[in-house]
Amino acid sequence: MNSETLNTLDSYSKNKYKYGFVTKIDEEKPKKGLNEDIIKFISLKKNEPEWMLEWRLKAFSKWKKMKEPKWANLNFPKIDYQDIYYYSAPKGFDKKPKDLSEVDPKLIDTYNKLGIPLEEQKVLAGVAVDVVFDSVSVATTYKGELEKLGIIFCSIGEAIQTHPDLIKKYLGSVIPAGDHSFSALNSAVFTDGSFVYIPEGVKCPMELSTYFRINAENTGQFERTLIIADKGSYVSYLEGCTAPKRDDNQLHAANVELIALEDAEIKYSTVQNWYPGDEEGKGGIYNFVTKRGLCAGKNSKISWTQVETGSAITWKYPSCILKGDNSIGEFYSVAITNNFQQADTGTKMTHIGKNTKSKIISKGISLGKSQNTYRGEVSFLRKADKARNYTQCDSLLVGNQCGAHTVPYIDSKNNTAVIEHEASTSKINEDQLYYCRQRGLSHEEAVSLIVNGFCKQVLQELPMEFAVEAQKLVSISLEGSVG
Amino acid sequence: MFLEIKNLSVKIENKNILKSLNLNINKGEVHAIMGPNGCGKSTLANVLAGKEDYEILNGKINFKDNDLFDLNIEERAQEGMFLAFQYPVEIPGVNITPFLHSAINSKRKRMNEEEIDNLSFAKLLKSKASDLGINIDMLKRSVNTGFSGGEKKRYEILQMSILNPDLAILDETDSGLDIDALKIVTDGVNKLKTKDNSFLIITHYQKLLDYIKPDYVHVMVNGSIVKSGGSEIAAEIEKDGFQKFQ
């Protein structure tokens, strides 16, 4: 590696995070710590029915007996669960505001600054947004439009009130509370998140999107999202996330469950840009996320696309259970780690039904002193006749102090299964840089171009409106100057 | 003087490659450098373009009133230096259109010229491509990715004609080309040639010079230019090889 490349890398590591501001707003917070009282508090705040509180308490009793999963290639100090606030909401938020006139202007301002205007006329055309600030949903746009089609798009808190049957039937049906300690924790203390139901035969005409923002200090965000696509329906959903710069680590443990019934398709995209910590590795979000989709019906399809650039620690394996015959699961991932970031991310594809197919495209880019691991498990159960998987994992190393790791597990109990696996690890190529620069591109432009090219297969899976944003985000994650 | 190379000595990994090399190129001139394999021809091209693997031991290079060693790779390119590579590298996932568009605009920016917009650029690219007999489908592919040797060379000439350099260095552009491809490539060069730009053509064979008429031919042996003259030298080499110059 020549000196100029090292200089550019150095400037990358001084990477500025432009979403690092704090909104000064009066918050309502109960005491720190995790116990039955706080769970009762959350449930009361959310005005939940008795069965929901019981559900939470059951999850909590499971959590108490569980240990954190240990398989990941991650290094971090022990999380002190008693040193975290489990609920934080802007004061006076006992009820979700009916419309924007009831929302504190400071909040609207926050989202404007983040580039997410809440006024519908200014919102990106064709995208409906639910915004979650710390523990509460602030606003959901285009609700009326969607209701006309029978689509339910609201915060999960609202759905518990208004659609208890759907919640009772599906919540925890894909990720049981006792799955592992983070899912148990989330089930006990989840605060808000989105709920989507697409009725039979309806193609949702716009992108649905949730924007998560952690603002308050020492506060965990435990969001819960549930998406149900009924027979023959289609929905594309996108989530984005940011948090202020802080020296302490903050915990984010989300659960996302998707259910696709017969002939239904769910496309779920994530652009994760939580605060990654500074160049010394101080601060940043611990992102422990469980995302799982169930292709319950025949010919159903679930596709996960993620662009992971933020968080000090990412622990995340969006997975598909391919139960229905001919169902399809896809996972497209770009994970960029810089400085001291650590990412252990990948997917689990469980083939249960006949002729099920899965496809995994993972692109890991490591810079600075970061560690980037792809971890995947593809399993074929006994009845999964003629199931297929294609996996491609590519890693790109920029600099010589970072690491890339690939850990693919394959488990087949059916000998008609077809499995293809390709993997590559490469360093950013000096000849490519030389070539680009000889054409007049700056060193930074050249790196950004090459990395974007490396990720293209994944980025092109994102909804149009966000593909451009994601490309920019990829460049920003590499560049030092933007912000 | 447009390009002036004075007493240039260069080494790489403890091996002296260029030894007190001198070369002057004026505006509007076409120079050819011929020499046997390993004589330092490609090193000269890369030192001019600014590749960083080389150690400059001695000498000076002046390009358009700049001390060339004060400029980095991209600055040289923006000043109008273009290197058509002997082995163009593949850049998967990067489309030629935005790639060249950024390249042309970074040059215009340095020259304080207005940037060219998307639409005008797309038109320019299409028209230059069709001039060079390059299929529009090829423009949809990633830079050099999956191209044949001939396609890559044509693609280099396309980039050259878009960027319209003041000094174009062609590093063994003829190697690996069949006669048809050679004709397309050399046509491209001849079309681009004006009284305001200059070419430095590096080649092993005399064949290329049947199509591009150089004003000067230099023989390079063992890191220095040992003989300079007109195109009659090329004929001499064709007949007797490089033996008698060594």
Interface residues (C-beta under 8 A of the other chain):
Chain A: N2 S3 E4 N429 D431 Q432 Y434 Y435 C436 R437 Q438 R439 G440 L441 S442 H443 E445 L449 I450 N452 G453 F454 C455 K456 Q457
Chain B: A49 G50 K51 E52 D53 N72 I73 E74 A77 Q78 F82 L83 F85 P88 V89 I91 P92 G93 V94 F99 L100 S102 A103 I104 S106 K107 R110 S142 Q159 L163
